[in-house]
């Protein structure tokens, strides 16, 4: 079992690297802009890949980014097939990764709390 896990994780990492490069260099959709692929989860049979992404774009632009990535998924899958040799090419499902945004919000809250404490002490 560990051998299969390591192969699966290696394939997921390769899919992540290739998709990041394809999105950065090949996609021309202006809605997508700067997108970072933060992770890929593959089903055991490689039929589906959940592709997690984040962006520094305004939250109002996220709907356009989602639509652009969904529209490009066929192209990205085809290009992935040219770059990676696996028996089943996964269907791509893009999911916004909220962890980066959540971490940023928590960091701001901590900074505000520290600043507030300093004002009270000063």
Secondary structure by P-SEA (a helix, b strand, c coil): caaaaaaaaaaaaaaaaaaaaaaaccccccccccccccccccccccccccccccccccccaaaaaaaaaaaaaaaaaaaaaaccccccccbbbbbbbaaaaaaaaaaaaaaaaaaaaaaaac
